[in-house]
Amino acid sequence: MLTLDDFQPVPSPYQGAYLAVGNFDGVHRGHLHLLARLKANADAAGAPSIALTFDPSPAAVLRPDAAPPSLTWPERRFALIRATGVSEVAVFRTGRWLLGLTARAFFDRVIREQFRARGMVEGPTFGFGRDRGGDAAVLATWCAAAALDFEVAEPIDIGGRIVSSSRVRRLIAEGDVREATKLLGRPHRLRGTVVRGAGRGRGIGTPTANLSGVDVLVPADGVYAGLARTDSTETPVAAAVHIGPNVTFGATARTVEAHLIDFEGDLYGQSVELDFLERIRPTAKFESVAALIEQMRRDVDQARMIAHAASLPSRPS
């Protein structure tokens, strides 16, 4: 990964590259198509292909209270981009020193001088520079004048609508993780560290891992079938995940708790990553603990079946 803190020219192996600039949050199927076009064009020209992104996102710096929650944490986002086969991921450490540039200054100082780019690929809704003063049409004009190859990658349409990070966020926020999977090309994933909770799950025979420090978008309250990855397991483990307050016990705090099916072991202090496959049901208040236990058994059985249907292992092998 190439980390950028200023506008100094990049090392010579990266000069003359084809660039795609963007947040790439979620690295959804629209991003994957764009990056595939970037790689194809760069390969045809015998040039490197570089995805240029930002950490943190510009919105998180300019409007921290209004910035949308992330779909991926930075390391995962960079890894997903690299998995597309591009030559390199370049990451600007975002600050106002960068975000103050006009669109023209960004094109001149970054695209032409810092990278000496030979070509670019962007989406039709691309915006760049201070106050998003530049767009794909402006960029096409400037690239043509500078003899840079330029392509607008066609958007990906699923279900009659264009795939976008905002659409993915909306689906996840509504709990429709199954539809979000279609747009992402894989399940939505979050991570957290296992901390001690109230211990109610263990007391009723269904121990749960209570996750703290979750740093991406959390799905709507409910019970989900998922897959868990832990520091101590080599393969994914089927999981039944509860999001929201434990209202049967009078709790009001929103928590993320995962029961790892058929798993035995101590997870306290470990990092756990959860993939969300399907929402089983909304949260509910039960008349008795016995009724809750019976429903949890059904939830676990259904989560196990969904994990098997996804052709993924339901327990460590």
Backbone bond lengths (Angstrom), bond angles and torsions (degrees), N, CA, C in turn:
res aa  C-N    CA-C-N  psi(-1)  N-CA   C-N-CA  omega(-1)  CA-C   N-CA-C  phi
1 M - - - 1.456 - - 1.528 109.50 -
2 L 1.320 115.07 140.05 1.458 121.50 -179.85 1.525 108.47 -104.19
3 T 1.341 117.06 114.72 1.457 121.76 -178.92 1.524 109.68 -98.03
4 L 1.329 115.54 132.19 1.459 121.35 -175.09 1.524 110.11 -119.73
5 D 1.331 115.81 124.61 1.466 121.61 178.14 1.525 112.42 -116.73
6 D 1.323 116.57 -1.34 1.463 120.69 -178.75 1.524 107.95 -158.35
7 F 1.330 115.43 -166.71 1.458 120.01 -176.58 1.524 112.67 -106.74
8 Q 1.332 116.48 21.22 1.453 119.35 177.10 1.536 109.78 -63.97
9 P 1.334 117.77 145.47 1.465 119.94 178.03 1.525 111.49 -55.29
10 V 1.315 116.24 139.87 1.459 120.33 179.41 1.527 109.21 -73.56
11 P 1.342 117.95 160.23 1.470 120.20 178.32 1.527 111.45 -54.48
12 S 1.298 115.85 152.08 1.468 121.36 -172.95 1.527 114.66 -54.90
13 P 1.365 120.16 -35.22 1.466 117.27 179.51 1.523 113.91 -61.11
14 Y 1.344 116.96 -21.35 1.458 120.57 -177.07 1.519 112.63 -98.58
15 Q 1.319 117.53 -7.46 1.452 119.57 178.74 1.525 110.54 -77.32
16 G 1.311 114.94 148.36 1.461 119.37 -177.86 1.511 113.19 77.74
17 A 1.313 116.34 19.72 1.467 120.98 -177.71 1.528 111.43 -82.25
18 Y 1.312 114.82 166.59 1.459 122.54 164.49 1.524 106.76 -93.04
19 L 1.327 116.86 135.38 1.455 122.07 -174.21 1.527 111.76 -118.32
20 A 1.326 114.98 146.69 1.464 122.91 164.03 1.516 106.05 -128.84
21 V 1.321 117.09 123.90 1.459 122.76 -175.61 1.518 109.06 -108.18
22 G 1.331 116.77 133.33 1.461 118.70 177.56 1.509 111.93 174.79
23 N 1.333 115.92 170.49 1.464 120.87 174.46 1.524 111.46 -74.85
24 F 1.333 116.94 -36.03 1.469 123.35 -179.97 1.534 111.51 55.01
25 D 1.337 117.62 34.06 1.454 119.47 -179.00 1.522 110.07 -68.26
26 G 1.317 116.17 125.92 1.450 122.02 -176.99 1.516 113.10 91.78
27 V 1.325 117.07 -25.33 1.478 122.00 -175.57 1.533 108.04 44.29
28 H 1.330 115.08 57.15 1.458 121.36 -176.78 1.530 111.01 -79.39
29 R 1.323 116.37 -176.05 1.460 120.08 -173.27 1.533 112.63 -66.07
30 G 1.325 117.12 -27.46 1.458 119.18 173.42 1.516 111.52 -66.00
31 H 1.337 116.14 -43.37 1.462 120.50 176.20 1.530 111.02 -62.90
32 L 1.318 116.13 -42.11 1.461 119.91 -178.49 1.527 111.19 -60.83
33 H 1.337 115.74 -40.14 1.473 119.53 177.62 1.523 110.69 -64.85
34 L 1.330 116.55 -44.77 1.462 120.47 -179.99 1.526 111.02 -60.80
35 L 1.330 116.70 -44.56 1.465 120.22 -178.68 1.531 111.34 -68.99
36 A 1.325 116.72 -30.43 1.469 119.58 175.26 1.525 110.34 -66.21
37 R 1.330 116.86 -40.20 1.465 119.78 176.89 1.530 110.60 -66.40
38 L 1.332 116.83 -38.85 1.462 120.55 176.50 1.520 110.59 -57.76
39 K 1.316 116.22 -50.02 1.467 120.19 -178.33 1.530 111.24 -63.37
40 A 1.330 116.71 -41.90 1.463 119.72 -178.83 1.525 111.11 -62.67
41 N 1.325 117.01 -44.65 1.459 120.08 -179.45 1.520 111.88 -66.82
42 A 1.342 115.59 -41.05 1.462 119.21 179.09 1.525 110.94 -65.70
43 D 1.319 116.59 -43.51 1.465 120.31 179.04 1.529 110.80 -60.25
44 A 1.329 115.71 -41.57 1.462 119.17 -179.24 1.524 111.52 -64.26
45 A 1.333 116.18 -30.36 1.464 120.63 -179.80 1.525 112.50 -92.10
46 G 1.337 116.94 -1.94 1.457 120.34 -178.00 1.518 112.74 68.10
47 A 1.346 116.27 33.41 1.466 122.04 -176.30 1.519 110.37 -120.23
48 P 1.333 117.30 159.37 1.468 119.43 173.71 1.527 110.51 -68.83
49 S 1.313 115.72 156.25 1.469 121.73 175.26 1.521 107.87 -117.21
50 I 1.328 116.78 124.97 1.458 120.91 -174.87 1.522 109.91 -128.34
51 A 1.322 116.01 127.64 1.463 122.10 171.17 1.520 107.18 -92.23
52 L 1.326 116.91 118.95 1.456 122.73 -177.61 1.526 108.79 -103.65
53 T 1.330 116.81 116.94 1.455 120.86 -175.78 1.527 110.19 -131.74
54 F 1.330 116.47 -171.48 1.461 121.51 -169.90 1.526 110.71 -134.97
55 D 1.334 116.00 144.59 1.456 121.58 175.34 1.532 109.02 -145.07
56 P 1.349 117.64 113.03 1.467 127.64 -1.15 1.528 111.18 -75.63
57 S 1.333 115.98 178.98 1.454 119.91 179.40 1.522 109.70 -66.42
58 P 1.314 118.18 150.35 1.466 119.74 177.78 1.528 113.21 -54.19
59 A 1.335 117.48 -38.77 1.464 119.97 -179.71 1.514 111.61 -63.36
60 A 1.334 117.57 -34.65 1.463 120.74 -179.90 1.516 111.86 -67.84
61 V 1.345 116.59 -25.11 1.467 120.56 178.12 1.518 110.97 -86.78
62 L 1.340 116.24 -42.96 1.458 120.51 -174.50 1.523 112.73 -81.11
63 R 1.339 116.06 -37.27 1.465 120.65 -176.03 1.525 109.70 -137.03
64 P 1.321 116.78 65.56 1.477 119.28 -173.62 1.525 114.49 -57.58
65 D 1.328 117.85 -32.44 1.463 119.93 -178.84 1.527 112.49 -78.56
66 A 1.311 116.39 -20.21 1.459 120.33 -176.80 1.530 113.19 -110.72
67 A 1.319 117.05 -3.28 1.470 120.02 -177.71 1.524 110.50 -65.12
68 P 1.315 118.43 136.99 1.469 120.51 179.16 1.521 110.53 -68.27
69 P 1.334 117.58 150.62 1.464 119.83 177.19 1.523 110.68 -64.47
70 S 1.316 115.22 146.25 1.460 120.36 -178.26 1.521 111.20 -73.67
71 L 1.315 115.44 151.88 1.467 121.67 174.58 1.520 111.57 -92.72
72 T 1.322 116.75 -21.87 1.463 121.67 -179.65 1.519 108.82 -141.93
73 W 1.334 116.69 145.15 1.458 119.05 172.47 1.529 107.99 -78.91
74 P 1.341 117.29 157.79 1.470 119.21 -169.26 1.521 115.03 -54.13
75 E 1.332 118.16 -48.26 1.470 119.71 -175.86 1.529 111.23 -61.44
76 R 1.327 116.30 -37.87 1.463 118.80 179.49 1.533 110.34 -70.03
77 R 1.323 116.01 -40.68 1.467 119.53 178.44 1.523 110.55 -59.51
78 F 1.333 116.94 -45.70 1.463 119.65 -179.75 1.527 110.98 -63.45
79 A 1.347 116.31 -40.44 1.468 119.89 -179.57 1.527 111.17 -65.25
80 L 1.327 116.92 -40.23 1.462 120.30 179.12 1.526 111.00 -65.35
81 I 1.328 116.41 -37.69 1.470 119.19 177.46 1.527 110.33 -65.90
82 R 1.333 116.34 -45.39 1.464 119.48 179.51 1.519 111.61 -60.79
83 A 1.328 116.81 -32.78 1.465 120.97 -178.70 1.522 112.48 -66.31
84 T 1.337 118.52 -13.86 1.456 120.58 177.32 1.519 112.03 -75.75
85 G 1.331 116.54 -13.19 1.456 119.93 179.23 1.507 114.94 97.76
86 V 1.345 118.16 4.26 1.462 118.89 175.87 1.521 109.16 -64.46
87 S 1.324 115.19 157.64 1.465 119.48 -175.63 1.517 112.56 -66.13
88 E 1.336 117.02 -37.39 1.459 119.69 -175.34 1.522 110.70 -161.52
89 V 1.326 114.71 156.57 1.462 122.62 170.51 1.527 107.01 -109.29
90 A 1.321 117.36 124.14 1.461 122.51 175.80 1.522 107.93 -108.02
91 V 1.329 116.21 132.16 1.459 120.80 -173.28 1.519 110.24 -124.43
92 F 1.321 116.14 117.54 1.455 121.11 171.30 1.515 109.38 -78.77
93 R 1.356 118.13 127.96 1.457 121.93 170.41 1.524 106.65 -77.79
94 T 1.311 115.08 98.64 1.453 121.46 -165.31 1.517 113.15 -66.63
95 G 1.311 115.37 134.83 1.461 122.82 174.08 1.509 108.92 -153.95
96 R 1.319 116.51 173.53 1.459 119.68 -179.01 1.527 111.90 -65.87
97 W 1.342 117.16 -21.08 1.458 120.60 175.09 1.524 110.86 -59.90
98 L 1.328 116.31 -30.59 1.461 121.68 179.18 1.520 111.17 -91.64
99 L 1.341 115.50 -43.54 1.460 119.84 -173.19 1.518 112.67 -72.83
100 G 1.339 117.75 -13.82 1.454 120.21 177.45 1.519 113.92 -77.68
101 L 1.327 117.09 -8.86 1.466 120.17 -178.54 1.521 111.02 -69.91
102 T 1.319 116.80 136.83 1.461 120.02 169.76 1.528 108.24 -69.13
103 A 1.317 115.69 167.12 1.465 119.74 177.91 1.520 110.84 -58.26
104 R 1.342 116.96 -42.50 1.458 119.88 -179.05 1.518 111.26 -65.62
105 A 1.354 116.47 -40.94 1.461 119.53 179.62 1.520 110.56 -66.08
106 F 1.334 117.50 -38.04 1.465 119.99 177.59 1.520 110.08 -62.94
107 F 1.310 117.26 -43.56 1.466 120.46 179.83 1.527 110.72 -62.27
108 D 1.318 116.38 -45.48 1.463 119.67 -176.99 1.531 112.12 -71.17
109 R 1.340 117.17 -48.15 1.463 120.32 -172.15 1.517 112.81 -78.84
110 V 1.334 117.98 -35.21 1.469 120.76 -176.28 1.524 111.25 -96.50
111 I 1.311 117.05 -57.54 1.469 120.72 -173.69 1.527 111.41 -67.40
112 R 1.338 115.92 -48.44 1.467 118.73 -173.50 1.527 112.37 -86.97
113 E 1.344 118.18 -47.39 1.461 119.90 -172.75 1.539 112.20 -87.45
114 Q 1.321 117.83 -47.46 1.463 119.33 -174.91 1.527 111.93 -72.16
115 F 1.338 116.79 -42.66 1.468 120.11 -177.30 1.528 113.41 -104.06
116 R 1.328 117.02 -17.41 1.467 120.53 -173.65 1.536 110.27 49.18
117 A 1.319 114.66 46.94 1.461 121.44 -172.95 1.523 112.12 -59.40
118 R 1.330 115.15 147.06 1.463 121.28 175.94 1.524 111.89 -101.14
119 G 1.331 115.34 -16.68 1.457 118.40 -178.99 1.509 111.11 -168.47
120 M 1.335 115.90 166.23 1.462 121.74 179.83 1.517 109.83 -143.72
121 V 1.332 114.87 154.22 1.465 122.40 171.52 1.521 106.84 -134.30
122 E 1.334 117.04 128.40 1.459 121.80 177.92 1.523 109.79 -139.87
123 G 1.338 115.72 166.44 1.450 120.89 175.60 1.519 111.59 -85.88
124 P 1.327 118.32 166.13 1.474 121.16 -176.06 1.518 114.01 -67.71
125 T 1.345 118.60 -21.30 1.467 121.06 -179.79 1.526 112.35 -100.51
126 F 1.323 117.12 13.95 1.461 121.21 -177.69 1.520 111.25 -60.64
127 G 1.339 116.56 134.99 1.446 122.24 174.42 1.519 109.34 -134.01
128 F 1.324 118.03 145.95 1.465 119.68 -176.08 1.516 109.89 -153.43
129 G 1.324 114.69 163.51 1.450 120.87 179.48 1.524 112.13 83.93
130 R 1.311 115.98 170.77 1.464 121.55 -178.44 1.527 110.05 -55.34
131 D 1.339 114.15 131.06 1.472 121.80 -178.66 1.528 111.75 57.20
132 R 1.341 116.09 26.43 1.476 121.58 -179.60 1.527 109.83 51.01
133 G 1.321 114.62 47.74 1.455 120.04 -177.09 1.519 114.51 -71.92
134 G 1.326 117.21 -15.45 1.456 120.40 178.23 1.519 110.81 -112.00
135 D 1.315 116.84 151.14 1.460 121.39 177.08 1.530 109.26 -135.85
136 A 1.332 115.78 -175.01 1.468 119.77 -175.86 1.525 111.69 -63.33
137 A 1.332 116.76 -36.67 1.472 119.47 -179.49 1.525 111.40 -66.61
138 V 1.332 116.05 -43.94 1.465 120.12 177.19 1.518 110.41 -62.57
139 L 1.329 116.31 -43.75 1.458 120.67 -179.05 1.521 111.02 -62.46
140 A 1.322 117.15 -39.03 1.469 120.73 178.26 1.525 110.55 -60.35
141 T 1.322 116.94 -41.42 1.465 121.34 179.89 1.522 111.29 -65.08
142 W 1.344 115.71 -45.56 1.458 119.31 -178.88 1.521 111.54 -67.11
143 C 1.328 117.30 -39.28 1.465 120.42 178.18 1.525 110.82 -63.19
144 A 1.318 116.31 -42.37 1.463 119.73 179.55 1.528 110.76 -61.92
145 A 1.333 116.61 -41.76 1.467 120.29 -179.72 1.521 111.97 -66.90
146 A 1.345 116.56 -29.41 1.465 121.04 -179.04 1.527 112.34 -95.78
147 A 1.344 117.17 7.31 1.466 122.74 180.00 1.523 112.00 62.00
148 L 1.329 117.17 35.81 1.463 122.39 174.29 1.523 108.84 -98.83
149 D 1.312 115.89 136.99 1.462 120.56 173.52 1.532 108.18 -66.44
150 F 1.321 117.30 141.02 1.466 120.40 -179.85 1.521 110.30 -145.78
151 E 1.328 114.88 135.97 1.464 120.57 176.69 1.522 109.76 -135.16
152 V 1.312 115.44 137.98 1.462 121.08 169.53 1.519 107.08 -96.27
153 A 1.329 116.02 114.06 1.464 120.22 -179.11 1.516 109.50 -73.22
154 E 1.300 116.97 133.16 1.456 121.11 179.22 1.525 110.31 -63.46
155 P 1.330 117.56 138.90 1.469 119.38 177.60 1.522 111.15 -68.70
156 I 1.318 115.33 155.94 1.465 121.68 177.41 1.514 108.60 -95.42
157 D 1.323 115.73 129.64 1.469 122.48 -178.44 1.520 109.07 -108.17
158 I 1.322 116.78 125.26 1.462 122.31 174.60 1.522 107.79 -130.80
159 G 1.310 116.26 124.97 1.455 120.10 179.84 1.510 113.26 67.38
160 G 1.332 116.89 28.06 1.449 120.48 177.80 1.511 114.80 81.22
161 R 1.343 117.64 8.12 1.458 120.84 -179.67 1.518 109.71 -137.94
162 I 1.333 116.03 149.52 1.461 121.22 -178.23 1.526 109.96 -70.64
163 V 1.310 115.75 138.74 1.464 121.59 176.29 1.527 108.61 -73.95
164 S 1.324 115.96 128.76 1.461 121.16 178.57 1.519 108.85 -147.97
165 S 1.332 116.22 160.68 1.461 120.18 177.71 1.525 110.98 -62.72
166 S 1.332 117.69 -38.28 1.464 120.06 -179.94 1.515 111.25 -65.62
167 R 1.319 117.83 -36.45 1.468 120.22 177.18 1.529 110.94 -67.29
168 V 1.328 116.37 -40.43 1.464 119.79 177.26 1.528 110.04 -62.27
169 R 1.336 116.69 -44.99 1.474 120.03 179.57 1.525 111.11 -58.60
170 R 1.312 116.01 -43.79 1.465 119.86 -177.95 1.529 111.04 -62.05
171 L 1.313 116.95 -42.45 1.465 120.19 179.59 1.532 111.04 -63.50
172 I 1.322 116.41 -44.51 1.465 120.33 -179.34 1.525 110.06 -65.64
173 A 1.331 116.79 -42.12 1.458 120.60 179.71 1.520 111.62 -63.37
174 E 1.332 116.86 -25.62 1.462 121.49 177.60 1.522 112.20 -89.83
175 G 1.331 117.11 -5.31 1.458 120.64 179.92 1.516 114.81 89.78
176 D 1.333 117.95 1.64 1.466 120.59 -178.32 1.529 109.34 -86.63
177 V 1.324 115.70 68.15 1.465 120.15 -176.13 1.525 111.49 -71.56
178 R 1.306 116.42 -24.44 1.468 119.18 178.71 1.526 110.61 -66.30
179 E 1.334 116.99 -43.67 1.461 120.14 177.84 1.524 110.52 -69.76
180 A 1.337 116.50 -35.87 1.462 119.96 177.87 1.525 110.88 -61.33
181 T 1.322 116.80 -35.21 1.464 121.12 178.36 1.522 110.96 -59.92
182 K 1.335 117.37 -37.79 1.464 120.87 179.44 1.525 110.62 -63.45
183 L 1.318 116.73 -37.93 1.460 120.59 -178.10 1.521 111.95 -77.30
184 L 1.330 116.10 -35.64 1.459 120.04 -179.45 1.530 112.38 -78.54
185 G 1.323 115.83 -30.69 1.462 120.05 -172.67 1.515 112.32 87.02
186 R 1.329 117.07 5.71 1.464 124.27 178.46 1.526 105.95 -169.65
187 P 1.332 118.39 164.88 1.465 119.51 -179.90 1.530 112.49 -67.68
188 H 1.332 115.30 151.26 1.459 120.76 172.40 1.523 108.58 -66.11
189 R 1.326 116.41 138.38 1.466 121.22 -176.85 1.525 110.37 -126.29
190 L 1.332 115.33 137.07 1.463 120.51 169.75 1.518 108.63 -126.58
191 R 1.333 115.21 167.38 1.457 120.09 -179.54 1.524 108.75 -137.45
192 G 1.313 115.12 157.70 1.444 121.04 175.80 1.515 109.96 -166.70
193 T 1.314 115.82 171.63 1.462 121.90 177.79 1.518 108.86 -105.34
194 V 1.328 116.02 135.66 1.464 120.88 -177.06 1.525 109.24 -74.91
195 V 1.335 114.71 124.17 1.460 121.46 178.02 1.525 108.53 -123.51
196 R 1.308 115.91 165.73 1.457 120.30 179.50 1.518 109.83 -75.36
197 G 1.328 115.31 131.47 1.449 121.11 176.73 1.520 110.50 -107.51
198 A 1.331 115.38 -150.68 1.461 120.05 -178.53 1.523 112.63 -76.44
199 G 1.342 117.60 -14.65 1.458 120.69 179.17 1.511 114.28 78.72
200 R 1.341 118.37 12.58 1.470 120.17 -177.18 1.523 111.78 -67.85
201 G 1.357 116.28 -38.06 1.457 118.41 -178.11 1.503 112.95 -60.37
202 R 1.310 116.52 -46.30 1.465 119.71 178.43 1.522 110.75 -63.24
203 G 1.327 116.05 -36.42 1.457 119.40 -178.81 1.519 113.71 -66.35
204 I 1.345 117.52 -24.50 1.468 119.98 179.44 1.530 111.49 -109.42
205 G 1.327 116.06 16.16 1.459 120.47 171.54 1.508 115.99 88.83
206 T 1.339 117.96 7.42 1.460 121.25 178.68 1.520 108.48 -132.39
207 P 1.331 117.96 79.47 1.466 120.21 -176.90 1.522 111.54 -63.78
208 T 1.323 115.27 142.01 1.462 120.42 -179.15 1.518 110.71 -125.72
209 A 1.321 114.65 151.77 1.459 121.83 173.58 1.518 107.28 -95.41
210 N 1.324 116.25 116.90 1.462 122.21 -179.26 1.528 108.09 -89.54
211 L 1.329 116.98 118.57 1.464 120.99 -173.20 1.527 111.73 -96.69
212 S 1.327 115.05 132.26 1.456 122.22 176.37 1.527 108.81 -118.77
213 G 1.335 116.16 157.71 1.456 120.24 176.33 1.512 114.68 74.22
214 V 1.327 118.04 24.96 1.466 120.56 177.54 1.527 108.74 -65.63
215 D 1.335 117.51 129.02 1.461 121.04 -172.00 1.521 114.06 -119.10
216 V 1.331 117.48 17.16 1.462 120.47 174.00 1.532 108.44 -132.59
217 L 1.320 116.27 177.84 1.455 121.74 -177.23 1.527 111.00 -59.68
218 V 1.334 116.28 128.39 1.464 122.86 177.38 1.531 108.42 -96.00
219 P 1.327 118.86 131.15 1.461 120.27 179.02 1.525 112.89 -60.16
220 A 1.322 115.61 167.85 1.461 121.92 178.38 1.520 110.56 -58.60
221 D 1.324 115.61 156.95 1.462 120.10 177.91 1.526 110.40 -55.75
222 G 1.316 115.34 141.79 1.454 120.96 178.85 1.508 111.15 155.53
223 V 1.322 114.94 -173.86 1.462 122.87 177.17 1.520 108.08 -112.60
224 Y 1.329 115.83 131.43 1.463 122.06 -173.43 1.525 111.52 -125.88
225 A 1.318 114.70 149.49 1.461 120.64 165.87 1.517 107.34 -89.04
226 G 1.329 115.36 134.01 1.454 118.17 -177.79 1.505 112.35 -150.35
227 L 1.311 114.17 -174.47 1.454 122.54 175.74 1.513 107.89 -129.67
228 A 1.329 115.81 135.86 1.466 121.23 -177.47 1.515 109.98 -112.79
229 R 1.318 114.52 141.03 1.460 122.44 172.26 1.520 107.41 -121.63
230 T 1.318 116.45 130.58 1.452 121.06 -176.44 1.517 110.78 -126.67
231 D 1.334 115.74 170.50 1.460 120.35 177.56 1.524 111.97 -65.89
232 S 1.334 116.65 -22.62 1.465 120.01 -172.03 1.525 113.42 -109.08
233 T 1.344 118.99 6.09 1.457 120.92 179.08 1.524 109.27 -120.42
234 E 1.317 115.62 142.46 1.464 120.53 -177.90 1.526 111.65 -89.76
235 T 1.335 117.77 -22.58 1.454 121.84 -179.05 1.520 109.21 -128.85
236 P 1.343 118.00 160.10 1.461 120.15 179.87 1.529 111.92 -62.61
237 V 1.313 115.38 149.54 1.469 123.09 179.73 1.520 107.98 -118.82
238 A 1.320 117.64 131.73 1.463 120.94 176.57 1.515 109.57 -59.27
239 A 1.328 115.50 143.08 1.460 119.32 -176.78 1.521 110.50 -142.50
240 A 1.334 114.94 146.17 1.460 122.36 168.01 1.525 106.00 -107.08
241 V 1.329 116.74 121.02 1.464 121.64 -171.20 1.521 109.80 -114.97
242 H 1.327 115.49 128.85 1.464 120.42 175.07 1.518 108.95 -108.38
243 I 1.338 115.31 129.23 1.464 121.52 176.29 1.521 108.43 -120.29
244 G 1.331 115.54 129.88 1.456 120.10 178.56 1.515 111.25 124.43
245 P 1.318 117.19 179.93 1.464 120.36 178.50 1.522 111.10 -75.99
246 N 1.329 116.30 149.12 1.465 121.32 176.01 1.529 108.17 -83.49
247 V 1.329 114.76 81.56 1.465 119.71 -170.42 1.520 113.13 -68.02
248 T 1.326 118.07 -26.12 1.468 119.96 178.26 1.517 110.88 -61.34
249 F 1.328 115.89 -30.81 1.467 120.63 -179.98 1.530 111.62 -97.98
250 G 1.338 117.05 8.60 1.451 120.30 177.80 1.511 114.94 79.94
251 A 1.330 117.84 12.12 1.459 121.04 -179.81 1.525 110.78 -76.11
252 T 1.328 116.28 151.19 1.462 121.15 178.60 1.524 112.92 -119.79
253 A 1.322 116.98 -16.38 1.465 120.35 -178.74 1.524 110.58 -75.57
254 R 1.329 116.09 137.34 1.466 121.36 178.31 1.520 108.90 -81.78
255 T 1.314 117.33 126.58 1.459 122.10 -178.53 1.522 110.42 -129.45
256 V 1.328 115.04 161.59 1.465 122.90 171.59 1.519 106.41 -116.99
257 E 1.342 116.80 113.21 1.462 121.52 -177.18 1.523 109.24 -127.63
258 A 1.306 116.34 131.97 1.459 121.48 -177.47 1.521 110.58 -120.96
259 H 1.326 115.72 127.71 1.466 120.79 171.11 1.514 107.48 -96.55
260 L 1.331 117.28 114.42 1.455 122.19 179.00 1.517 108.59 -83.55
261 I 1.318 115.44 112.48 1.463 122.30 -171.00 1.529 110.68 -71.19
262 D 1.338 115.03 131.67 1.470 122.00 178.49 1.531 112.67 62.32
263 F 1.307 116.50 22.69 1.462 121.04 179.66 1.521 109.87 -107.97
264 E 1.330 115.17 138.50 1.458 120.93 174.51 1.522 108.57 -128.41
265 G 1.310 116.31 132.26 1.459 119.98 179.63 1.512 110.66 154.80
266 D 1.300 115.23 166.24 1.456 122.39 -179.34 1.522 108.85 -95.37
267 L 1.331 116.85 120.10 1.459 121.66 -177.10 1.522 113.28 -105.81
268 Y 1.323 118.14 -2.20 1.465 119.81 -175.43 1.533 111.17 -57.47
269 G 1.316 114.86 129.55 1.460 121.00 179.50 1.506 114.42 86.18
270 Q 1.340 117.50 -8.80 1.458 120.23 -179.59 1.526 111.16 -84.32
271 S 1.321 115.19 155.41 1.457 121.45 171.59 1.522 108.70 -86.01
272 V 1.318 116.35 133.18 1.463 122.35 178.60 1.521 108.43 -125.53
273 E 1.326 115.54 133.53 1.453 121.67 174.40 1.520 108.65 -111.23
274 L 1.326 117.16 134.99 1.455 122.44 -177.36 1.519 110.49 -118.59
275 D 1.332 116.58 127.88 1.456 122.71 170.43 1.526 107.92 -99.55
276 F 1.336 116.74 132.57 1.463 121.00 -177.01 1.531 109.88 -99.91
277 L 1.335 115.67 117.79 1.454 121.09 -176.11 1.519 112.96 -94.36
278 E 1.348 115.94 -44.11 1.464 119.05 -174.81 1.527 109.68 -164.02
279 R 1.318 116.05 144.21 1.458 120.78 174.33 1.518 109.17 -84.11
280 I 1.313 116.06 124.39 1.464 121.70 -177.96 1.517 111.22 -84.58
281 R 1.324 116.68 -44.25 1.471 120.63 -178.37 1.525 109.22 -166.33
282 P 1.340 117.13 163.90 1.464 119.97 173.25 1.522 110.22 -76.34
283 T 1.320 116.57 168.78 1.464 120.18 174.08 1.531 108.55 -69.05
284 A 1.320 115.76 154.55 1.463 120.45 -178.47 1.520 109.73 -153.44
285 K 1.328 115.22 153.46 1.456 121.33 174.39 1.519 108.74 -98.45
286 F 1.328 116.29 125.32 1.454 120.95 -177.16 1.526 110.64 -99.18
287 E 1.334 114.18 151.68 1.464 119.81 -175.95 1.514 112.49 -69.46
288 S 1.318 116.49 -24.48 1.466 120.28 -178.55 1.514 109.76 -150.89
289 V 1.321 116.16 162.09 1.455 121.31 176.08 1.519 109.92 -64.05
290 A 1.338 116.84 -35.79 1.464 120.75 179.31 1.526 110.79 -61.42
291 A 1.341 116.33 -41.64 1.463 120.02 178.96 1.524 110.46 -66.14
292 L 1.337 116.87 -37.86 1.459 120.78 177.13 1.521 110.87 -63.45
293 I 1.338 116.95 -44.43 1.463 120.94 -179.71 1.527 110.82 -60.32
294 E 1.323 116.74 -43.12 1.465 120.35 -179.73 1.525 110.82 -63.58
295 Q 1.343 117.37 -40.88 1.460 120.22 178.46 1.520 111.10 -67.22
296 M 1.327 116.91 -38.19 1.456 120.20 179.15 1.522 111.02 -63.49
297 R 1.301 117.35 -36.10 1.471 120.22 176.73 1.518 110.39 -62.62
298 R 1.330 115.75 -42.26 1.465 118.91 178.01 1.526 110.81 -66.16
299 D 1.330 116.48 -39.70 1.461 120.14 178.26 1.527 111.28 -60.29
300 V 1.321 116.14 -44.44 1.462 120.63 -178.96 1.522 110.44 -64.00
301 D 1.332 117.14 -42.97 1.465 120.18 178.71 1.525 110.95 -61.76
302 Q 1.324 116.44 -41.79 1.454 119.55 -179.39 1.525 111.21 -69.01
303 A 1.326 116.73 -40.14 1.465 120.01 178.21 1.522 110.58 -62.33
304 R 1.319 117.05 -40.26 1.467 120.73 178.45 1.532 109.99 -61.43
305 M 1.337 116.98 -45.06 1.461 121.44 -179.19 1.527 111.37 -63.09
306 I 1.325 116.71 -41.41 1.465 120.05 -179.77 1.525 110.87 -65.37
307 A 1.334 116.58 -38.95 1.464 120.10 178.04 1.523 110.67 -63.17
308 H 1.350 116.24 -42.28 1.464 119.57 177.65 1.527 110.75 -64.48
309 A 1.350 116.63 -40.94 1.466 120.13 -179.17 1.518 111.58 -64.20
310 A 1.333 116.10 -25.72 1.456 120.03 177.74 1.534 111.82 -79.29
311 S 1.341 116.05 3.86 1.465 122.45 179.20 1.507 111.79 59.96
312 L 1.317 115.99 37.45 1.440 122.04 177.12 1.515 108.84 -123.29
313 P 1.328 117.85 150.93 1.460 120.18 -178.43 1.509 111.93 -64.33
314 S 1.345 116.53 145.06 1.456 121.36 -178.81 1.524 112.45 -101.44
315 R 1.348 116.63 -1.88 1.448 119.39 177.71 1.531 108.67 -156.30
316 P 1.316 118.18 159.16 1.467 119.17 177.45 1.506 111.45 -59.97
317 S 1.330 116.42 141.54 1.463 119.84 177.60 1.514 110.52 -108.88
